[in-house]
Structure formats: structure tokens, C-alpha cells
């Protein structure tokens, strides 16, 4: 389940793309995945619909209310895991869900108590992609074709 954040509390500034745009980009990215993988992924707008700052514990609790027998794993990038102790009710999140950290290629191992996995992925972050747009560099090889189309059509991140 992919859940784009609504209003992330720990961001130093407001996201450049509105929550609804981030939701639509998740949906677009899903369209570019192979069919068998598409069937295994669900995009959930629970945080986008929520008013005010969004908190992971509220999302986990809301999902648990509808799926009381399920176990939950919160999957974070190493950058988010490094700030996890600053999250709202971090201890409650630890009790409500397992936490798995995904390490990007080239990143040093996270210094956290959480289980960590490495994946085959591009050595690039969302910040680097936004910066490339701002600098008018090509990003076509870095992101999904459908996401790139969406970004250009909606003139996000300084694209044209």
C-alpha cells in the first residue's frame, strides 16, 4: 500500500507539489509498473483526505480499524528513519507497526534500531529530481514516463 503524505509535519517547508498532485503521481507511477506488480500495489489517499498535519500513527490506527487482523509494516527511506525519533508519537508507532528501512544504493547503512534492506534502485532522491527540474536538466531517465507527463502537464517543479 502506497500512502502519499498529506501535510508532512517534519518538512522544513511546504511540499512543492500539492498533496493531490503527489497522489496523482503515485497513480501514474503505478500505471508504468508491469501488470503483475500493479495487481499487488494499492494507492491509498487516507492522508491526502485528512485536514491539517498528517501523522503516521493516525494512519496506522485508521488502517487497523478497517483491518484489525492484519499486521502492518511501515516502510521508510533511510532519510526518514534518521528523523524517526522526531515523529509524533514515535513510541506508539513502534508498537503499532514493524518498521523497515529501505536503503538506497550508495547510502551508508542507517544507524537505527530498525531492520534494513537494500534494493536495486536508481541512486537519486526526490530532492535531486526536483533540483534537476529547477536547473532545467533532463529527468526522463530518472522517473516513470507517466509521472514525467503528469509533471509537465501540471507544470510542477518548474517544468514546462
N, CA, C and O of each residue as an XYZ file, in Angstrom:
640
protein
N       0.851     -1.163      0.000
C       0.000      0.000      0.000
C       0.903      1.234      0.000
O       1.775      1.383      0.857
N       0.683      2.088     -0.950
C       1.427      3.343     -1.040
C       0.496      4.445     -0.562
O      -0.620      4.593     -1.061
N       0.971      5.221      0.420
C       0.153      6.280      1.007
C       0.920      7.594      0.900
O       1.805      7.861      1.714
N       0.591      8.416     -0.093
C       1.261      9.720     -0.159
C       0.863     10.569      1.042
O      -0.293     10.562      1.464
N       1.822     11.294      1.583
C       1.528     12.102      2.765
C       0.679     13.313      2.391
O       0.751     13.837      1.279
N      -0.114     13.729      3.349
C      -0.952     14.909      3.152
C      -0.138     16.165      3.404
O       0.384     16.777      2.472
N      -0.035     16.543      4.667
C       0.780     17.687      5.083
C       1.840     17.174      6.042
O       1.616     17.141      7.252
N       3.000     16.770      5.512
C       4.028     16.215      6.392
C       4.521     17.256      7.395
O       4.896     18.367      7.020
N       4.514     16.885      8.654
C       4.838     17.806      9.741
C       6.318     18.154      9.809
O       6.653     19.284     10.165
N       7.203     17.245      9.486
C       8.635     17.477      9.685
C       9.342     18.112      8.496
O      10.550     18.342      8.555
N       8.635     18.394      7.441
C       9.281     19.048      6.297
C       9.640     20.471      6.680
O       8.836     21.165      7.304
N      10.844     20.921      6.313
C      11.233     22.288      6.667
C      10.405     23.354      5.938
O      10.286     24.487      6.406
N       9.841     22.980      4.799
C       8.970     23.896      4.056
C       7.848     23.078      3.443
O       7.921     21.850      3.390
N       6.817     23.758      2.984
C       5.685     23.055      2.372
C       6.151     22.329      1.108
O       7.007     22.841      0.386
N       5.603     21.155      0.833
C       5.969     20.452     -0.402
C       5.668     21.319     -1.620
O       4.706     22.087     -1.621
N       6.500     21.194     -2.661
C       6.310     21.974     -3.876
C       5.074     21.536     -4.651
O       4.457     22.338     -5.352
N       4.718     20.273     -4.526
C       3.521     19.762     -5.193
C       2.433     19.539     -4.146
O       2.700     19.021     -3.061
N       1.232     19.927     -4.473
C       0.089     19.731     -3.582
C      -0.116     18.237     -3.337
O       0.261     17.410     -4.167
N      -0.704     17.899     -2.213
C      -0.952     16.503     -1.865
C      -1.717     15.770     -2.959
O      -1.416     14.613     -3.251
N      -2.699     16.422     -3.567
C      -3.457     15.780     -4.646
C      -2.574     15.488     -5.848
O      -2.757     14.469     -6.514
N      -1.615     16.371     -6.138
C      -0.671     16.108     -7.234
C       0.222     14.924     -6.892
O       0.486     14.082     -7.750
N       0.690     14.849     -5.650
C       1.522     13.711     -5.253
C       0.736     12.407     -5.339
O       1.283     11.374     -5.723
N      -0.540     12.454     -4.983
C      -1.405     11.283     -5.123
C      -1.502     10.873     -6.594
O      -1.336      9.700     -6.927
N      -1.766     11.829     -7.458
C      -1.893     11.534     -8.892
C      -0.582     11.011     -9.478
O      -0.602     10.165    -10.372
N       0.561     11.506     -8.982
C       1.837     10.984     -9.473
C       2.054      9.547     -9.020
O       2.646      8.757     -9.755
N       1.594      9.195     -7.839
C       1.668      7.789     -7.383
C       0.828      6.901     -8.289
O       1.251      5.813     -8.680
N      -0.359      7.374     -8.616
C      -1.249      6.617     -9.503
C      -0.598      6.470    -10.881
O      -0.639      5.396    -11.481
N      -0.001      7.547    -11.375
C       0.670      7.497    -12.678
C       1.847      6.529    -12.656
O       2.041      5.771    -13.606
N       2.629      6.548    -11.588
C       3.770      5.639    -11.478
C       3.310      4.184    -11.479
O       3.958      3.325    -12.076
N       2.202      3.914    -10.818
C       1.653      2.560    -10.777
C       1.301      2.073    -12.182
O       1.475      0.895    -12.494
N       0.810      2.969    -13.020
C       0.439      2.606    -14.393
C       1.639      2.113    -15.195
O       1.475      1.325    -16.127
N       2.840      2.563    -14.847
C       4.034      2.170    -15.586
C       4.688      0.892    -15.065
O       5.677      0.427    -15.632
N       4.147      0.326    -14.002
C       4.685     -0.934    -13.486
C       4.157     -2.101    -14.310
O       3.091     -1.993    -14.917
N       4.879     -3.208    -14.341
C       4.368     -4.406    -15.013
C       3.026     -4.821    -14.393
O       2.796     -4.618    -13.201
N       2.156     -5.399    -15.209
C       0.805     -5.764    -14.778
C       0.754     -6.619    -13.532
O      -0.095     -6.393    -12.669
N       1.649     -7.606    -13.411
C       1.613     -8.479    -12.238
C       1.973     -7.715    -10.964
O       1.485     -8.051     -9.885
N       2.809     -6.708    -11.076
C       3.154     -5.894     -9.912
C       2.045     -4.887     -9.608
O       1.772     -4.599     -8.443
N       1.415     -4.359    -10.636
C       0.289     -3.439    -10.434
C      -0.790     -4.073     -9.569
O      -1.405     -3.404     -8.739
N      -1.015     -5.364     -9.767
C      -2.057     -6.075     -9.024
C      -1.745     -6.187     -7.540
O      -2.645     -6.436     -6.738
N      -0.473     -6.006     -7.158
C      -0.059     -6.159     -5.769
C       0.047     -4.837     -5.024
O       0.261     -4.822     -3.812
N      -0.102     -3.735     -5.736
C       0.075     -2.412     -5.131
C      -1.253     -1.670     -5.106
O      -2.005     -1.679     -6.080
N      -1.526     -1.033     -3.985
C      -2.731     -0.224     -3.823
C      -2.285      1.177     -3.419
O      -1.424      1.342     -2.555
N      -2.873      2.170     -4.046
C      -2.634      3.559     -3.654
C      -3.780      3.949     -2.725
O      -4.949      3.767     -3.065
N      -3.445      4.485     -1.558
C      -4.455      4.863     -0.570
C      -4.338      6.360     -0.293
O      -3.249      6.855     -0.001
N      -5.444      7.074     -0.384
C      -5.441      8.530     -0.208
C      -5.838      8.976      1.198
O      -6.249     10.121      1.385
N      -5.725      8.109      2.168
C      -6.173      8.398      3.531
C      -5.525      9.668      4.091
O      -6.203     10.452      4.754
N      -4.252      9.885      3.845
C      -3.592     11.076      4.382
C      -3.903     12.320      3.554
O      -3.996     13.419      4.100
N      -4.059     12.158      2.268
C      -4.374     13.301      1.402
C      -5.732     13.892      1.783
O      -5.919     15.108      1.741
N      -6.670     13.032      2.153
C      -8.016     13.493      2.531
C      -8.055     14.139      3.915
O      -8.970     14.907      4.212
N      -7.087     13.839      4.752
C      -7.079     14.348      6.125
C      -6.703     15.833      6.132
O      -5.796     16.251      5.412
N      -7.389     16.609      6.930
C      -7.103     18.038      7.080
C      -5.987     18.232      8.094
O      -5.883     17.473      9.057
N      -5.163     19.229      7.886
C      -4.094     19.551      8.810
C      -2.909     18.608      8.664
O      -2.872     17.789      7.746
N      -1.937     18.723      9.571
C      -0.750     17.864      9.507
C      -1.139     16.388      9.583
O      -2.073     16.018     10.293
N      -0.421     15.563      8.853
C      -0.710     14.128      8.862
C       0.341     13.410      9.708
O       1.537     13.695      9.642
N      -0.151     12.487     10.488
C       0.703     11.739     11.404
C       0.574     10.248     11.107
O      -0.529      9.727     10.939
N       1.715      9.576     11.045
C       1.731      8.148     10.728
C       0.910      7.332     11.716
O       0.231      6.387     11.314
N       0.957      7.676     12.997
C       0.217      6.889     13.986
C      -1.285      6.946     13.708
O      -1.978      5.942     13.872
N      -1.789      8.087     13.297
C      -3.215      8.195     12.971
C      -3.552      7.336     11.754
O      -4.614      6.716     11.696
N      -2.647      7.304     10.793
C      -2.877      6.491      9.599
C      -2.867      5.007      9.945
O      -3.744      4.260      9.511
N      -1.883      4.579     10.721
C      -1.819      3.164     11.125
C      -3.070      2.793     11.914
O      -3.661      1.740     11.679
N      -3.471      3.641     12.836
C      -4.672      3.351     13.629
C      -5.920      3.291     12.763
O      -6.785      2.444     12.985
N      -6.023      4.168     11.790
C      -7.178      4.166     10.893
C      -7.189      2.892     10.049
O      -8.240      2.276      9.871
N      -6.036      2.496      9.534
C      -5.955      1.263      8.737
C      -6.259      0.042      9.602
O      -6.927     -0.891      9.157
N      -5.768      0.053     10.827
C      -6.007     -1.068     11.747
C      -7.495     -1.217     12.054
O      -7.992     -2.334     12.200
N      -8.204     -0.099     12.153
C      -9.646     -0.153     12.442
C     -10.394     -0.909     11.342
O     -11.376     -1.596     11.621
N      -9.939     -0.787     10.108
C     -10.593     -1.471      8.990
C     -10.017     -2.857      8.731
O     -10.643     -3.679      8.062
N      -8.823     -3.117      9.261
C      -8.134     -4.391      9.041
C      -7.557     -4.893     10.369
O      -6.338     -5.003     10.504
N      -8.409     -5.198     11.346
C      -7.917     -5.495     12.699
C      -7.048     -6.745     12.802
O      -6.281     -6.867     13.757
N      -7.138     -7.653     11.877
C      -6.353     -8.891     11.952
C      -5.010     -8.786     11.230
O      -4.166     -9.674     11.347
N      -4.820     -7.710     10.492
C      -3.590     -7.552      9.722
C      -2.456     -7.024     10.591
O      -2.681     -6.350     11.597
N      -1.246     -7.342     10.182
C      -0.071     -6.719     10.783
C       0.430     -5.670      9.796
O       0.241     -5.799      8.587
N       1.060     -4.649     10.319
C       1.479     -3.545      9.476
C       2.981     -3.339      9.559
O       3.584     -3.470     10.625
N       3.570     -3.017      8.430
C       4.981     -2.652      8.351
C       5.054     -1.290      7.688
O       4.581     -1.105      6.567
N       5.642     -0.356      8.380
C       5.853      0.982      7.852
C       7.205      0.968      7.164
O       8.227      0.706      7.798
N       7.214      1.252      5.864
C       8.439      1.223      5.078
C       8.914      2.655      4.883
O       8.193      3.499      4.352
N      10.142      2.912      5.324
C      10.714      4.249      5.281
C      12.021      4.257      4.512
O      12.729      3.252      4.462
N      12.333      5.382      3.921
C      13.666      5.596      3.390
C      14.609      5.896      4.539
O      14.171      6.269      5.628
N      15.895      5.736      4.300
C      16.868      5.963      5.372
C      16.846      7.408      5.861
O      17.142      7.666      7.027
N      16.499      8.356      4.988
C      16.415      9.755      5.420
C      15.289      9.943      6.437
O      15.470     10.651      7.428
N      14.142      9.326      6.208
C      13.018      9.418      7.151
C      13.335      8.667      8.437
O      12.979      9.120      9.525
N      13.998      7.529      8.321
C      14.333      6.745      9.511
C      15.284      7.511     10.423
O      15.209      7.383     11.645
N      16.171      8.300      9.843
C      17.122      9.075     10.640
C      16.416     10.100     11.526
O      16.948     10.495     12.564
N      15.228     10.530     11.124
C      14.466     11.521     11.892
C      13.304     10.895     12.654
O      12.458     11.609     13.192
N      13.258      9.577     12.702
C      12.087      8.906     13.251
C      11.779      9.316     14.692
O      10.608      9.436     15.052
N      12.774      9.527     15.503
C      12.522      9.900     16.897
C      11.833     11.259     17.028
O      11.311     11.581     18.095
N      11.823     12.060     15.960
C      11.132     13.353     15.971
C       9.664     13.212     15.559
O       8.895     14.167     15.668
N       9.278     12.038     15.091
C       7.912     11.837     14.629
C       6.948     11.929     15.807
O       7.299     11.608     16.942
N       5.758     12.363     15.524
C       4.683     12.442     16.504
C       4.360     11.035     16.995
O       4.031     10.156     16.198
N       4.454     10.823     18.298
C       4.155      9.555     18.959
C       4.961      8.392     18.376
O       4.418      7.328     18.077
N       6.260      8.619     18.224
C       7.150      7.603     17.653
C       7.059      6.277     18.398
O       7.073      5.217     17.772
N       6.967      6.322     19.728
C       6.878      5.074     20.502
C       5.598      4.310     20.196
O       5.604      3.080     20.140
N       4.510      5.029     19.999
C       3.241      4.374     19.660
C       3.323      3.731     18.276
O       2.752      2.663     18.055
N       4.022      4.367     17.354
C       4.193      3.795     16.007
C       4.985      2.496     16.111
O       4.640      1.499     15.475
N       6.055      2.509     16.917
C       6.872      1.298     17.096
C       6.032      0.126     17.594
O       6.267     -1.021     17.213
N       5.051      0.420     18.450
C       4.188     -0.637     18.994
C       3.121     -1.072     17.998
O       2.690     -2.225     18.011
N       2.695     -0.158     17.140
C       1.588     -0.444     16.223
C       2.023     -1.092     14.918
O       1.216     -1.730     14.242
N       3.293     -0.933     14.558
C       3.758     -1.452     13.268
C       5.233     -1.806     13.334
O       5.998     -1.212     14.094
N       5.614     -2.776     12.531
C       7.040     -3.028     12.323
C       7.554     -1.910     11.429
O       6.790     -1.311     10.672
N       8.823     -1.637     11.514
C       9.404     -0.586     10.686
C      10.549     -1.183      9.889
O      11.437     -1.836     10.436
N      10.511     -0.946      8.593
C      11.516     -1.458      7.670
C      12.119     -0.274      6.933
O      11.398      0.552      6.374
N      13.435     -0.195      6.934
C      14.139      0.901      6.272
C      14.690      0.397      4.945
O      15.363     -0.632      4.889
N      14.395      1.131      3.885
C      14.911      0.812      2.556
C      16.111      1.716      2.292
O      16.000      2.942      2.287
N      17.236      1.091      2.078
C      18.475      1.811      1.827
C      18.666      1.987      0.329
O      18.606      1.026     -0.438
N      18.896      3.221     -0.070
C      19.174      3.492     -1.478
C      20.592      3.030     -1.816
O      21.469      3.021     -0.952
N      20.813      2.649     -3.069
C      22.185      2.318     -3.470
C      23.106      3.513     -3.188
O      22.753      4.659     -3.465
N      24.266      3.233     -2.645
C      25.214      4.296     -2.369
C      25.076      4.913     -0.989
O      26.004      5.573     -0.520
N      23.928      4.714     -0.318
C      23.751      5.249      1.035
C      24.503      4.376      2.036
O      24.597      3.160      1.875
N      25.028      5.015      3.059
C      25.644      4.268      4.154
C      24.535      3.551      4.925
O      23.386      3.991      4.895
N      24.856      2.475      5.603
C      23.833      1.817      6.421
C      23.247      2.792      7.435
O      23.958      3.620      8.004
N      21.952      2.681      7.649
C      21.279      3.554      8.615
C      21.738      3.197     10.013
O      21.994      2.034     10.321
N      21.838      4.197     10.840
C      22.198      3.960     12.241
C      20.917      4.022     13.046
O      20.664      4.984     13.771
N      20.113      2.978     12.906
C      18.841      2.940     13.613
C      18.595      1.532     14.120
O      19.306      0.589     13.773
N      17.578      1.416     14.945
C      17.244      0.108     15.508
C      16.393     -0.735     14.570
O      16.057     -1.873     14.898
N      16.037     -0.194     13.406
C      15.107     -0.866     12.525
C      15.799     -1.815     11.551
O      16.964     -1.639     11.195
N      15.043     -2.821     11.135
C      15.532     -3.718     10.096
C      15.734     -2.909      8.826
O      14.974     -1.985      8.536
N      16.765     -3.264      8.073
C      17.093     -2.508      6.863
C      17.310     -3.465      5.702
O      17.893     -4.538      5.859
N      16.831     -3.055      4.532
C      17.077     -3.822      3.317
C      17.648     -2.884      2.259
O      17.419     -1.675      2.292
N      18.386     -3.455      1.333
C      18.877     -2.718      0.176
C      18.058     -3.149     -1.025
O      17.656     -4.308     -1.127
N      17.814     -2.226     -1.924
C      17.058     -2.550     -3.126
C      17.821     -2.072     -4.346
O      18.684     -1.198     -4.262
N      17.484     -2.664     -5.477
C      18.016     -2.169     -6.738
C      17.183     -0.964     -7.124
O      15.991     -1.085     -7.407
N      17.799      0.170     -7.133
C      17.095      1.399     -7.480
C      18.108      2.402     -7.996
O      19.317      2.227     -7.846
N      17.603      3.427     -8.590
C      18.476      4.497     -9.040
C      19.070      5.218     -7.832
O      18.423      5.345     -6.792
N      20.290      5.681     -7.981
C      20.935      6.424     -6.901
C      20.515      7.882     -6.990
O      21.318      8.754     -7.324
N      19.242      8.138     -6.687
C      18.734      9.504     -6.753
C      17.573      9.661     -5.787
O      16.833      8.715     -5.517
N      17.429     10.857     -5.280
C      16.348     11.144     -4.348
C      15.341     12.083     -4.999
O      15.607     12.677     -6.044
N      14.180     12.208     -4.363
C      13.158     13.140     -4.858
C      13.700     14.567     -4.866
O      13.393     15.346     -5.767
N      14.501     14.904     -3.868
C      15.094     16.251     -3.822
C      15.980     16.481     -5.038
O      15.939     17.553     -5.641
N      16.773     15.490     -5.401
C      17.647     15.632     -6.568
C      16.830     15.771     -7.855
O      17.217     16.509     -8.760
N      15.714     15.068     -7.933
C      14.863     15.189     -9.121
C      14.261     16.587     -9.194
O      14.261     17.207    -10.258
N      13.748     17.088     -8.070
C      13.205     18.458     -8.057
C      14.277     19.474     -8.434
O      14.015     20.414     -9.184
N      15.492     19.277     -7.907
C      16.595     20.185     -8.245
C      16.926     20.126     -9.732
O      17.218     21.154    -10.343
N      16.883     18.933    -10.317
C      17.154     18.801    -11.749
C      16.112     19.565    -12.566
O      16.460     20.225    -13.545
N      14.844     19.484    -12.176
C      13.806     20.268    -12.853
C      14.112     21.758    -12.748
O      14.032     22.489    -13.735
N      14.461     22.198    -11.544
C      14.734     23.617    -11.324
C      15.911     24.101    -12.162
O      15.945     25.254    -12.591
N      16.876     23.213    -12.393
C      18.061     23.553    -13.179
C      17.877     23.244    -14.662
O      18.821     23.347    -15.445
N      16.641     22.861    -15.048
C      16.294     22.570    -16.450
C      17.109     21.414    -17.031
O      17.399     21.389    -18.227
N      17.477     20.448    -16.164
C      18.185     19.254    -16.618
C      17.174     18.177    -16.968
O      16.046     18.196    -16.478
N      17.575     17.243    -17.814
C      16.693     16.143    -18.195
C      16.516     15.174    -17.035
O      17.471     14.838    -16.335
N      15.278     14.731    -16.845
C      14.983     13.750    -15.807
C      14.302     12.514    -16.397
O      13.860     11.632    -15.661
N      14.221     12.455    -17.721
C      13.471     11.385    -18.384
C      13.955      9.994    -17.984
O      13.149      9.067    -17.904
N      15.253      9.829    -17.730
C      15.775      8.511    -17.371
C      15.650      8.232    -15.877
O      16.014      7.153    -15.409
N      15.135      9.205    -15.132
C      15.091      9.077    -13.679
C      13.719      8.746    -13.117
O      13.615      8.216    -12.011
N      12.663      9.052    -13.866
C      11.315      8.850    -13.341
C      10.423      8.179    -14.375
O      10.736      8.135    -15.565
N       9.341      7.677    -13.901
C       8.360      6.997    -14.723
C       7.860      7.923    -15.849
O       7.633      9.109    -15.611
N       7.689      7.398    -17.057
C       7.184      8.237    -18.159
C       5.830      8.884    -17.847
O       5.604     10.041    -18.201
N       4.940      8.157    -17.195
C       3.625      8.721    -16.869
C       3.732      9.830    -15.836
O       2.985     10.807    -15.893
N       4.658      9.687    -14.888
C       4.867     10.731    -13.886
C       5.460     11.962    -14.556
O       5.055     13.086    -14.259
N       6.407     11.762    -15.449
C       7.006     12.885    -16.168
C       5.944     13.641    -16.968
O       5.929     14.872    -16.978
N       5.068     12.911    -17.628
C       3.971     13.550    -18.374
C       3.090     14.354    -17.433
O       2.728     15.489    -17.746
N       2.741     13.788    -16.292
C       1.892     14.491    -15.327
C       2.576     15.775    -14.853
O       1.946     16.832    -14.798
N       3.846     15.684    -14.517
C       4.592     16.850    -14.028
C       4.585     17.959    -15.074
O       4.361     19.125    -14.751
N       4.831     17.587    -16.326
C       4.869     18.600    -17.395
C       3.484     19.185    -17.654
O       3.343     20.397    -17.819
N       2.469     18.336    -17.690
C       1.105     18.823    -17.950
C       0.625     19.774    -16.859
O      -0.141     20.697    -17.136
N       1.069     19.558    -15.621
C       0.625     20.386    -14.498
C       1.664     21.417    -14.081
O       1.504     22.116    -13.081
N       2.742     21.496    -14.877
C       3.795     22.499    -14.672
C       4.333     22.497    -13.235
O       4.467     23.544    -12.601
N       4.637     21.290    -12.742
C       5.169     21.139    -11.400
C       6.682     21.261    -11.421
O       7.317     20.968    -12.434
N       7.250     21.681    -10.333
C       8.697     21.752    -10.125
C       9.406     22.607    -11.168
O      10.579     22.376    -11.459
N       8.720     23.577    -11.728
C       9.340     24.479    -12.693
C       9.456     23.873    -14.079
O      10.187     24.396    -14.921
N       8.742     22.770    -14.335
C       8.795     22.146    -15.660
C       7.970     22.937    -16.653
O       7.149     23.776    -16.282
N       8.204     22.652    -17.920
C       7.437     23.313    -18.995
C       6.949     22.289    -19.968
O       6.285     22.634    -20.945
